């Protein structure tokens, strides 16, 4: 068994949550990590462009992909070591992220509850260092297993070598060098729950929960996300399109003085994080639609495909949004999704 299957000229429309039309010259579905060494021995992978596609929830295709798109299908989770107070969990890259969250909660483990309902796969989680409601996955990662293209070997990188930052990692910065194959997470059995992000305590109260456990927090956040964010299965989107911009404290103070409603959050020493959604909404984009490309009515941070928008149309809209925020507030917005086939470059 080779552990992979190849197909030529494959549609990617069903493999990205924006549901924009695009095609890959070659698609490789990989069911075993040890098959990557043989696969990358082929000249078309060794010398040409390669793109790893999970559920496509963090990709915007502006053009067809001229190389090989790789889809990792291995999706098992297992307990590697139980140390009593904490458990080491290993999950393979192809597993659905929310399925892993549910799997850990069902075993009485904490940590991932604030990350419930984030779309995508386990393999994408460390690349983006996914985060929500005051938690980032990098806090719980013990190691990442990844295929290193230049050596042809699977390597285990401890968290200290992964370069995690805000929606950033070594694997994102060196996307052409690494293929994430599995994740090791150190999860506690008990921890102080993080409930201070907007709406969480209120949702728990509405659920009638006075003494919440991790499973209750996951349910509350699932309800919040369902109400606030459009379902990609019903309306094409990739969740938050822009990162929350980080600026120095003085800039944040000046902006907040001029705009008293602007939410500002701590972001490390001397740094502040601004609400991109607030900035975009203040520029009048929430609910905007032009053809089938638009901004969600529920959340200004979410670009949506109402049916037949192209990646180019969505990118053009994103550029206009970023340009208007920069013109009004002097703040640059950066996209969260990886844009395939074009540079972002705000208009």
C-alpha positions in Angstrom: 0.0 0.0 0.0 1.4 3.4 -1.1 -0.5 5.4 1.4 -1.6 8.0 -1.2 -3.7 8.4 -4.2 -3.1 10.9 -7.1 -5.6 12.5 -9.4 -5.2 15.2 -12.1 -7.2 18.4 -12.7 -9.3 18.2 -9.6 -11.9 20.8 -8.5 -11.2 22.6 -5.3 -14.6 24.2 -5.0 -15.8 21.6 -2.5 -12.5 21.8 -0.6 -12.6 25.4 0.5 -15.2 26.9 2.8 -15.6 30.1 0.7 -16.7 27.6 -2.0 -15.1 29.6 -4.8 -14.2 27.9 -8.0 -10.6 26.7 -8.5 -8.8 23.7 -9.7 -5.6 21.9 -8.7 -3.3 20.5 -11.4 -2.8 17.4 -9.2 -4.5 16.3 -5.9 -2.8 13.8 -3.6 -4.9 12.3 -0.8 -2.5 10.9 1.8 -3.6 8.4 4.4 -0.2 7.7 6.1 2.4 10.2 7.2 5.2 7.8 6.2 4.0 8.0 2.6 5.2 11.6 2.3 8.8 10.6 1.8 8.0 8.6 -1.3 5.5 11.2 -2.5 7.9 14.1 -2.2 10.4 12.0 -4.2 8.4 12.8 -7.3 9.8 15.7 -9.3 6.4 17.5 -9.4 6.5 17.8 -5.6 10.2 18.2 -5.2 10.5 21.0 -7.7 7.0 22.5 -8.1 4.5 24.3 -5.9 2.8 22.3 -3.2 -0.3 23.3 -1.1 -1.6 21.4 1.9 -5.4 21.6 2.0 -7.3 20.5 5.1 -11.0 21.5 5.1 -10.0 24.7 3.3 -11.3 26.9 6.1 -8.4 29.2 6.0 -7.8 29.5 2.3 -9.0 32.0 -0.4 -8.3 30.7 -4.0 -8.0 33.7 -6.3 -6.7 31.4 -9.2 -6.2 27.8 -10.0 -3.4 26.1 -8.2 -0.7 25.0 -10.7 1.0 22.4 -8.6 0.1 19.5 -6.2 -2.6 20.0 -3.5 -2.1 17.5 -0.6 -5.0 16.4 1.6 -4.0 14.5 4.7 -6.8 12.0 5.6 -5.4 10.3 8.7 -7.6 11.3 11.6 -7.0 9.3 14.8 -6.6 10.6 18.3 -5.1 8.7 21.2 -3.8 9.1 24.8 0.0 8.9 24.7 0.6 9.3 28.4 -1.6 9.9 31.5 0.3 11.7 34.3 -2.7 12.0 36.6 -3.1 15.8 36.7 -2.5 16.1 32.9 -2.7 13.9 29.8 -0.6 13.9 26.7 -2.9 13.5 23.7 -1.8 12.9 20.1 -4.1 13.8 17.2 -3.4 13.2 13.5 -3.6 16.1 11.0 -6.7 15.1 9.1 -9.0 15.0 12.2 -11.7 17.6 12.3 -10.7 20.2 15.0 -14.1 20.4 16.7 -14.2 16.6 16.8 -10.9 16.6 18.7 -12.3 19.2 21.2 -15.3 17.0 21.8 -13.1 13.9 22.1 -11.0 15.6 24.8 -14.0 16.9 26.8 -15.6 13.5 26.7 -12.4 12.2 28.6 -12.6 14.8 31.2 -9.8 17.0 29.9 -9.7 20.8 29.9 -8.0 23.4 27.8 -9.7 23.3 24.4 -13.2 24.3 25.5 -12.8 27.9 24.4 -11.7 26.7 20.9 -14.9 24.8 20.3 -16.6 25.2 16.9 -13.5 26.6 15.1 -13.7 25.1 11.6 -10.8 23.2 10.0 -8.5 20.3 10.8 -6.0 19.5 13.5 -3.1 19.9 11.1 -4.1 23.5 10.4 -4.4 24.4 14.1 -0.7 25.0 14.9 0.0 26.6 11.5 -2.4 29.4 12.3 -2.0 29.1 16.1 -5.8 29.2 16.2 -7.4 31.1 19.0 -10.7 32.3 20.3 -12.3 33.7 23.4 -9.0 34.4 25.1 -7.2 31.1 24.4 -4.7 30.0 21.8 -3.9 26.4 20.9 -0.2 27.1 21.3 -0.7 27.2 25.1 -1.4 23.5 25.1 0.9 22.2 22.4 3.7 20.0 23.7 5.1 19.2 20.2 4.2 19.2 16.5 5.1 16.4 14.2 5.8 17.6 10.7 7.3 16.3 7.5 10.4 18.4 6.6 10.6 18.7 2.8 14.2 19.6 2.6 15.3 16.5 4.6 12.5 14.1 3.6 11.9 13.1 7.2 9.1 13.5 9.8 10.4 15.6 12.6 9.0 16.2 16.1 9.4 19.9 17.1 8.8 20.8 20.7 6.6 23.9 21.2 9.6 26.1 22.0 10.8 25.5 18.4 7.5 26.3 16.7 7.7 30.0 16.9 4.1 30.6 18.0 2.7 34.1 17.9 -0.6 35.8 17.3 -2.1 33.8 14.4 1.4 32.8 13.5 4.0 30.0 13.7 7.1 28.7 12.1 4.9 26.5 9.9 3.0 29.5 8.6 6.2 31.5 7.9 7.9 28.5 6.2 4.8 27.0 4.5 6.9 25.6 1.7 9.1 23.7 4.1 6.7 21.8 6.4 3.7 19.5 6.2 2.1 19.2 9.7 1.2 15.5 10.2 0.2 15.3 13.9 -0.2 17.3 17.1 0.7 16.5 20.7 -1.3 18.4 23.3 -0.7 18.5 27.1 -4.2 18.9 28.6 -5.0 19.3 32.3 -7.8 17.5 34.1 -8.6 20.7 36.0 -7.8 24.3 35.3 -9.2 27.8 36.0 -11.8 28.3 33.3 -11.4 31.5 31.1 -14.8 33.2 31.2 -14.0 36.9 30.8 -14.3 37.1 27.1 -17.4 39.1 26.0 -20.6 37.1 26.2 -19.3 33.9 27.8 -20.6 34.5 31.4 -23.8 35.8 30.1 -24.3 32.8 27.9 -23.6 30.4 30.8 -26.2 32.3 32.9 -28.7 32.0 30.1 -28.0 28.2 30.1 -28.7 28.2 33.9 -25.2 27.1 34.7 -23.9 28.5 38.0 -20.8 26.3 38.5 -19.5 25.7 35.0 -17.2 23.0 33.9 -15.2 22.8 30.7 -18.0 21.1 28.8 -20.4 23.9 29.7 -18.0 26.5 28.4 -17.6 24.6 25.1 -21.4 24.6 24.8 -21.7 28.3 25.6 -19.1 29.2 23.1 -20.7 26.9 20.5 -23.9 28.8 20.9 -22.2 32.1 20.7 -20.4 31.2 17.5 -23.5 29.8 16.0 -25.4 33.0 16.5 -22.6 35.4 15.6 -20.9 33.7 12.7 -22.5 32.4 9.5 -22.4 28.7 8.9 -19.9 27.9 6.1 -22.2 25.0 5.0 -24.9 27.6 4.3 -23.0 30.7 3.4 -19.5 30.4 2.0 -16.9 32.0 4.4 -13.6 31.4 6.1 -14.5 32.9 9.5 -12.7 36.0 10.6 -11.0 37.4 7.5 -8.7 40.0 9.2 -6.5 39.7 12.2 -7.1 42.1 15.0 -4.3 44.7 14.5 -1.6 45.2 17.1 -0.3 48.7 17.7 1.8 50.4 20.4 0.1 51.6 23.5 0.4 55.3 22.6 -1.3 54.8 19.2 -4.0 52.7 20.9 -4.6 55.4 23.5 -4.9 58.1 20.8 -7.3 56.1 18.8 -9.4 55.3 21.8 -9.5 59.0 22.8 -10.7 59.9 19.4 -13.1 56.9 19.2 -14.3 56.1 22.7 -16.2 53.0 21.7 -13.1 51.3 20.2 -12.4 48.0 22.1 -8.7 47.7 23.1 -7.0 44.7 24.6 -3.6 44.0 26.1 -1.2 42.4 23.7 2.2 42.1 25.4 4.5 44.7 26.9 3.8 48.1 25.4 1.4 46.6 22.8 -2.4 46.8 22.4 -4.7 44.8 20.2 -7.6 46.6 18.4 -10.9 45.2 17.4 -10.8 44.8 13.6 -14.5 44.2 13.5 -15.2 47.5 15.2 -12.9 49.4 12.8 -14.6 47.7 9.8 -18.1 48.3 11.1 -17.2 52.0 11.8 -16.3 52.3 8.1 -19.8 51.1 7.1 -18.9 47.7 5.7 -21.1 45.4 7.9 -23.8 43.8 5.8 -22.3 45.2 2.6 -22.9 43.2 -0.6 -21.8 43.7 -4.2 -22.9 40.9 -6.5 -22.3 37.7 -4.5 -19.3 39.0 -2.6 -20.2 40.6 0.7 -19.6 41.1 4.5 -21.7 39.2 6.9 -24.7 41.0 8.4 -23.9 39.3 11.8 -20.2 40.1 12.0 -18.2 42.7 10.2 -15.0 40.6 10.3 -16.5 37.8 8.1 -16.4 38.0 4.3 -19.0 35.9 2.6 -19.8 34.3 -0.7 -23.6 34.6 -1.3 -23.4 32.1 -4.1 -21.2 32.6 -7.1 -18.5 35.1 -6.0 -15.0 34.4 -7.3 -11.9 34.5 -5.2 -10.9 37.6 -7.1 -14.1 39.4 -6.2 -13.7 38.6 -2.5 -10.1 39.7 -2.6 -10.9 43.0 -4.2 -13.6 43.6 -1.5 -11.1 42.7 1.2 -8.6 45.2 -0.3 -11.2 48.0 -0.3 -12.1 47.3 3.3 -8.5 47.4 4.4 -7.9 50.6 2.4 -10.8 52.4 4.0 -9.7 51.4 7.6 -6.2 52.6 6.8 -7.5 55.9 5.4 -9.8 56.6 8.4 -7.8 55.2 11.3 -4.3 54.9 10.0 -4.3 51.2 10.9 -3.2 48.4 8.6 -5.3 45.2 8.5 -3.8 41.9 7.6 -5.7 38.9 6.3 -6.0 35.7 8.4 -6.6 33.3 5.5 -3.8 32.3 3.2 -4.5 33.8 -0.3 -3.6 31.5 -3.2 -2.8 33.1 -6.5 -2.4 36.7 -5.6 -0.8 39.1 -3.0 -3.1 41.0 -0.6 -1.8 44.6 -1.2 -4.7 46.8 0.0 -6.1 49.1 -2.7 
